Amino acid sequence: MTTPLQLKKIAPEIIKKYSVKSDAKAFFQHINTLVPYFALFYLAMISLNAHSYWLAAGFTILLSFFIVRIFMLMHDCGHKSIFKTQLFNTIGGFFTGVFVGMPQYVWTQHHNYHHSTNGNWEKYRGPLNILSVKEFEKLTPGQQKKYELGRNILLSPMGAFLYFIFNPRFNWVLGSLKFAVSIVKKKLASPKEPLNKIISSQESRNWKNGKEYLHMTLNNIVLLSLWWAASMYFGAATFFTIYIISLSFAGAAGLLIFTLQHNFEGSYAADTAHWDYYQGALTGTSFFIVPKFFNWFGADIAYHHIHHLSAAIPNYNLSACHKEYAHLFEDVKRIRFRDVAKEFKFILWDEAQQKIISIAQYKQAHSAS
């Protein structure tokens, strides 16, 4: 059994050896992902326009797999862990973010917070925003049932639609309107106040700073322009049918994978006072055992324990790193396809036991007490 202290001592050696990056490998990954993505998108839309519905469905399903991979490349660019040249990480991250509907820079800020607090469930509650046992106990029976139903695995496509398609557009538009109205009101109230001073003093609940807003704006301008162009060429109904279905299912797969990487039976879930970063990598993160075919589309994110040891390790080095140091990660939770439905039910943080539990376990303990 590896202790957090042992892992901490050997971590610098592992990171130094496997965090070596290659622009050539990164470019090849982008090419072998984006070329099939555009080809499949085109084939799906012309098939739908030709009323070849089964063919369109097949292309759309395969397209969803490539969207998952694009998201993973965006994720890696955000960590600056795929290209050796940092400018390429910035450019790659922006455009892959456009293709998956996500302002990459803004998303990365939140994701980096997750990495810096992995295993500390007092600070970060995962993509499902799960409640603690104490918080759950304060809910009425009806509210508890609503909470459980809202985190049902079958709702993941709807959650993905909101997360990747609706929310980034809605937050940008609503935030921009509120921001503009606030500036106009303050200018009218203080006509002599310089406009640049009024703008710089404004705050928004929709973004943290000007850089985030700039990235949100650029992402939406480019994305909405592509929406318009594709709608004009293929027809709005055709384009949005393929776009919404493929991105919703790809996003659902992404949300499912991310959840299972941290929400599982007995997952380490400490409070701030008892939290240890390396313990989080060992027992607060899972190893998703899937066929190589699926691992390719996930850019080896299944080796999530290695990724949480250090986000600086490129995806193309994760597998080799795991194989060499497998003896250190024997206690990492293994999850297979057959475990998905069961593990997805662990949606409560038990502060007393410092781990993630299911509602069934909560009810059993509650009835026993």
N, C-alpha and C positions, 0 to 999 in steps of 0.2 A: 504493500500500500504506500503510495507516494504522499508525503505531507506537503502542505503549502510552502513550508520553509525549504524543503528539498527542491521543489519546483522553482522557487525564487532564486536559489543559488545557481541552478543550471540554466535558467532562462536566458541570461546574456549570451551564453555559448550557442544556444539554439537560434536565437534571433540573429546573431551575427552571421551564422552559417547560412540561414535560409531566407534572409530578407534582401538578398541580392536581386535586383530588378533588371529587366531586359526590355528595351523599347521594341526590339524585333518581335519578341513573343507577344507583347501587348498589342502591337499593330496587327499581327496575324489573328489574334483572338477577336479583335474588332471586325476585321475583314470577313472571317469565316462565320461571323454572327450577323452582321448588318446586310451583307449581300443576300443570304437566304431570307432574311426578314423582309426586305423590299420585294424580292421575287414572290414570296408566299402571299404577301399583302396584295400584290397585283393579281396573282392567280386566283385568290379568293374572291376579289371584287369582280373580275371579269366572269368567273364561274357563276356568281350570284346574278349578275346582269343577264347571263345566258340561261338562267333558270335551271342550272345544274346544281341543285341544292345539296345533294350528298357530296359532290365534289367540293363545293364551297365549304361545307362543314368540315371535311377532312383537311383542307388547306388551313382553315381557321384554327383547328385544334393544334396542328403542327406549328402554326404561327404563334400560338400561345406559349409553346415551349421556348421559342426563340425570344419572346418578350421577357420571359423569366431570366434568360441568360443576359439580355441587354440590361435588365435591372441590376444583375449581379456585377456587370462591368461598371455600371454607374456607381454602385456601392464601392467597388475597389478604387475607382478614380477618386472618389470622395476621401478615401483613406490615404490617397497618394501612394498606393502600394502596388500599382500595376505597371505604369511607365516609369522608367528611370528619369526621364526628363519631365520636370514638374509642370511645365507649360502644357505638355501633352495630356497630363492628368486633368488639368483645368479644362482644356478644350474637349477632351473625350467625355468628361463628366457632364459638361453642359449639354452636349448633343445627345448623349444617351439619356439624360434626364428629360429632354424634349420628347424623345421617342416613347418614353413610358409615362409622360404626363406629369413629371415631378420636377420642381425646381431643385436641382441637385445640391447647390450650395446650402440652401435652407434645410433640406432634408438631412444633409451631412452633419450640420450643427447639432441637431437633435440625436442623431445616431451616435455621434462621438460621445455625447453625454451618457448614452446607454453603455458604451464601452468602458467609460471611466467609472461607472457605478455598477457594473455587472455583478449580480448576486446581492446587491443592496436594494431590497424591495421596499425599503422605507423611502427611497429617493426615486426609484423607477419601477413602474408597475407593468411594463411590457405592452405589446400592441393591443391587448385586450383590456388594458387599464383595470386590472383585477382589484378587488377589495380585500382588505384584511378581515380576519374572522371577527374582530371587534366591530368593524364597520358593517359587516354583513348581519351581525346580530341585532343591530339597531333598525334594520329594515322590517317592514311588515311582511307577513307571509306572501302577500301579493307582489310586493316589490322584490322579494327574494326570488320568486318564480320568474319574474320579468328579467331579473339579472341573469339567471341561469339560461333562459331562452335566448337572451340577447347575445350569448356567447356560444351558441350552437354552431357546430362545424358546418351545417348546411347553409348558414347565413353568410359564409365567407365571400361568395361572389358579390353579394350586395355590399358588404363591408369594403371590398376591393374597389367597387364602382365609386363609392363615396370617397375613399382614400386617394385614389389615383386620378379620377376623372372630375368629380364634382367639387370636392373641397379645395384643391389648389386654385381652381378658377373662381369659385365663390368667394374665398378669403381674399383673393387679390382684388376682385371687383368691389366687394363690399368695403374692404379696407381703404381702397383708393378713394371711393366716394366719401366715406367718413372723413378721411384725411383732407380732401379738398374742401368739404363743407366747413370743417374746423378752421382751416386757414382763412377762408373767406370771412367767417364770423369774427375772427380775431383781427383781421385787417380792417373790417368795418368798424370794430370797436376801438381800434388804435390805428387810425389812418397814417400817422407819422412813423409808426414802427416799420423798420426795413423789412421787406418781404422775406429776404434770405434768413433773417433772424427769427421770424415767425415760423418759417419752415423747419429750421434747425432745432427749434424748441418743441416741436410736435412729437408726440409719442403715439404709438398704435399698438393695439392688442393683437394685430394680425402679423406683425413682424417686429424683430428686436432692434434693428438698426437700418440705416440707409443702404448698406450693402446687401442685406437680405431682400429689401424691397426692389433694389435694382435687378437682382437675379430673378426674383419672382416676375418682374415686369418683362425682362428679356425672354424668359422661358415662355410666358404666355403669349407674347407678341409673335415669336417664331412658331409656336405650336398652333395658335389660332390661324396664322397665315397658311400653314400646311393643311389645316382642316378645310379652310376655304378653297384652296387650290384642288385638293382631292375631291371635295364635294362638287366643284364645278366640272371636273373631268369625268368622274365616275357616277355622279349623282349623290346627293346628300344621304338619301335613304340607304343606298348601297354602302357608301363609305362608313357611316356611323353604325350600321348593323355589324359589319366586320370589326370595326374599331372597338366598339363597346363590348361586344362578346369576347373578343380575344384578350383585351386588356383586363376585363373583369375576371376571366378565368385564370389568366396569368397572375394577376394580383392576388387572387384567392389562394393560389398555390404558394406564392411568396409569403403571404400572411400566415398560412398554415405551417410552412417550414420554420419561419421565424419564431412562431409561438412554441412549436414542439422543441425548439432548440433551448428553451428556457422554462417552459411550463411542462413539467412531467412529474410523475410520482416521486415524492421525496426530494425534489429539486432543492438545492441549497438556496435559502432565502433569508438572509440575515437583516437585522436592523443596522443602523450606522455604527452603533457602539461595538457590535460583534463582527463587523464585516471584514473580510480579507479578500483582496483582489485575486490571489492565486487559488484560493479555495473556490472562488466563483468559476474559474477556468476548469477546475477539476470536477466539481460536483454540482455546479450551477449551470452547466452547459452540456448539451448532449452530442453524441456522435450518431448521425443519421446514416444507417447502413442501407445503401441503395445500389442498384446496378450501375455500371460505368456509364451507360446510356443516360441515365438521369443525372449522374454526377457531372457529366459534361455540360448539360443545360444549366445546372446550378453552379457552375464554375468552382466545383469542389467545396462549396460552402458547407457541405455535410460534415467536413472536418472542422466543426465549429469550435471545438475545444482548442485547436491549434490557432485558429483565428483570434480567439479571445486571450490566448497567451500573449499574442502580439499582432495587432492589425497591420503592422509593417511587413508581414510575410505575404508575398504575392500569392494569388490563388493557384498559380501553376507550380508552387513549391509546397503547398499544404500536404498533399498526399505523401510525398517523399519524406517530409518532416515527420509525419505521423508514423510512417513505417520504421524510421530509424529510432525514434524515441517511444515506440509503442508501449514499452515496459513502464513508462512513467504515467501512462493514461489508461491503465487497466481498470480503474474504478470509475472512469467516465461512463455515464449512462448511454447504453446502446438502444437505439430506437429503429424498428423495422416497419415496413408498410402495415403489417398486421397489428401493430401497436398503436397506430395513429388515432383511431376512434377512442380507444381507452385513455390514452395520454392527454387527449384534448379536453378531457373532463376535469383536469386539475386547474381550477380557476379561483382558488382562495389562498391567501397568504396567511399561514398560521404563525403569528408573531411569537407565541409561546414556544413552539417547537422549532422555529426558525426554518420552516420548509413550506413547500407548496402542497396543498391537499385538495381533494375533491369535495364537492358538496355532500356526496354520500358519506365520506369519512367524517365530515363535520356533523352530519345528522346522527351518525352512529355514536360519536363521542358525546354529543349533546344529550341523546337519549340515555346513554349510560350514566351521565352525571346527574 
